[in-house]
């Protein structure tokens, strides 16, 4: 009897549905089914029941506010309705199709500039199904102004990437989540947590929240977004010799706009803002670059091979990141006396911090980049290189006891990787926090591929003094240069 009454009511509701509403439901349902097939998760089809009720049966009074006589309630609910629809739309677009991204640092200059706003394609490499599905769509990990998390940690979904248009290629510029950003000391986020542990010790960080702040964990998709150039692919043997990259022993061409730090000695005069602008050097790069002011300047400049002037002092020397094109322009200028490249040892410790391989930022490796399904022989000598991938990225329990390597409690001298990994470097090579300092980028951290610049703003210029870099608006991102 109850079943007959329900069926009768259902038929009555469906009979009253307007033709236009059936059409809207058909379009939305077709898109939803196509999206479900793309997800390869057919449990999501239960969501069709919600769409049926929203568009057809309306057992839940979704539009109750449209019938109210209270104009204030109607006006408020119209705004709420519009905002909810907008947030849902933005959530799906940002998650599965495209996302905007701002270049925050100079690590890719002059290929990409600070103040460039990029459109990043999620479908180029295949969008990830969110690890953290419940998050505010317009904030990465913190809601601006409120200083609270923009996500709810439960539920957490396993890594799954949908089919895309292609895969990461060598020399692609790639947006990815910062691998070493899984653990964060909130009051001191640069350098990263693992570098802090290396220098201060884990106990010192956790026992001193006043200095380091609360230590938190962030899921993969809620970690900071970074953008670098992919210089090493899964299965490559990667090395750097005198700032040149070698893949499987073959020297690679330098990126067109690659910069290295140089010490530039003038003819005796300080350089002007006009001169720096002429050479394309940003204010951040030259503002505090005068070396002579430091207490150990004499020893440093003597070590670099500069010769004192007739007064026994040094002409003004600046430490600047320069491309080869900029160096050529400076050498043709009567303002400059000498240019010396900065030694790689000035770059400090490189990854792995607990290893002792004698590597520097300019002479690094060789190191094999892990590839999905391939097995490596594990030794105490190479373990520091791969332990973060095995423990942090692939979720194993890794420890060393009595000189033996234990993975998940079992003695192991071999390991088969479950993901592909990449080496990512900045073109501003000596001013880039990249794979030389925190290691490999796992495939589950890959976000997308920048397609083109939306707008570009020069923070060193005023609104009517070149702040809007119109020549960069809607320019495509060149990945092979």
Steps between C-alpha positions, in 0.01 A plus 500: 500500500780742600693407185200573280451836668869590449493395133181694442654810656819456298304472172303810592816701572669389177189580297512860624864555398530752219669400175776758544585351839525152346741641242714666770502177700604300191794730428620505861453123540696429179786721618492334841510149353788598270687644798439175694643292214805729493539457877477122458306494828144381443397544863470866408196410287295504821522876463247468216233450767576847628476647149169321442356657812640846426371514143199265494340356814588777751419303814751725672369860479822643346328816382283564806626857526359591157146465637548705812332841528790639700702709253807513727514122524461469123776752436741330743425154364551618142852603597559175691373299204723687255807470725449126553467438126809714433708317762396159366586610146836642606574182700450279195687731263799541733510129585458344157566758227695818567637710783664841521843526659718797592879487473606590857880475471781555252602133464399487131608848391543600226277228353216595735500821704386584850150641452405276208154346536476162326215286376596145598345205317404202717407287197846521337639232733162376623325658800536340841196389691531714816675336795311747718156539339354729767679830453424862424566533125669841504767431763790254492530420870407811700201733469641853458414740779366228729831310527319165530532183296309507172441124500362215709747212530233229494433328268835441331486332159784296353698639208326455166569693181250520218593459134658812358630631170859393563779454753778714645776556243856611549527881522129542571422773751289323764286608795516253790443476873814556708617147599677611819188692603332199664617620842507872578625709793252786469723777634799404284392356165815597312721300514278192496441278805755235399775759460411639843524149647841457341636819654314517834378147572142372516466534878618862499233593245213326679604633842523861387159598355563868581778509241400234247124498550262208500615206288222377270452245222352590160349253251663481156249722317498764777875563492648815350498525121843527337591556135830375353641350182510120472861410422500130592246226421431163668780254428755768403845513651529869582806707578622860494860582407608865520133610476437289188242221524585150378240229436643148474837663439379727217537876547173694468452847352458776756162675515507821297442721805701304757657729761800444724625726778795717405714757677518816294775759564439851370753749367490676836151650511178371652243381248177694452143374485499593131796269433334209681179556302695506174644156577162363618598454866210524747506712813493193725817376330702821524363677810724319750757359258796727576765267644749759626282584801546158663758451774681218318488668158879530461560128556204403283600720207864389525383135496301572184812636329419871491799737514500797740531848348790737557353599839515138621119474501256356252279682255127443562407134445141375460372144535240457223316217321579535128416328173769467234328775302517735799867416554579585135325838535693580819835409348431745218430776753765744619341481847624147567860391564474127578241221539566178697263203529408398855646162607251221567633446852342833596159333467515310830385144570303306239271196509532257666595709801601193700716361221867573445549486124697822446230639272428871449229688313732532196645146514235248601458125464496276309172374642243258356145638494245240622261354245173321569544122502880509496711356782813643657762334716490670840818558696590713798692719253208583269220481759512875586411578136192277489374479858263796472337347191468160669376633836322831441365470147425127479394453862738231624651458845874530447771456761861392535595255776840341555612615156199338330222676307148405613193586293174436681689283747665281235870509417532632144785562262275583202199723445249527213352847456125547467512846342693697240724784620644813340782750548379861494738799481456874467650694209628759750730220597686647798189654657262207477385263774464189287577128472866560582390604849193282574518210256263333258145608411258202513239465227213542748626855570470612136227765463508612139662676208498880452346590163522877480533819702176675587653827618839614628566767764842650574511568875802731454305744283214741558162475327601759240865394488485157341328302776274334244728291278264500202750317280457195726118499513355177356844381387536123473751330731793360302597166654795389288720810533 
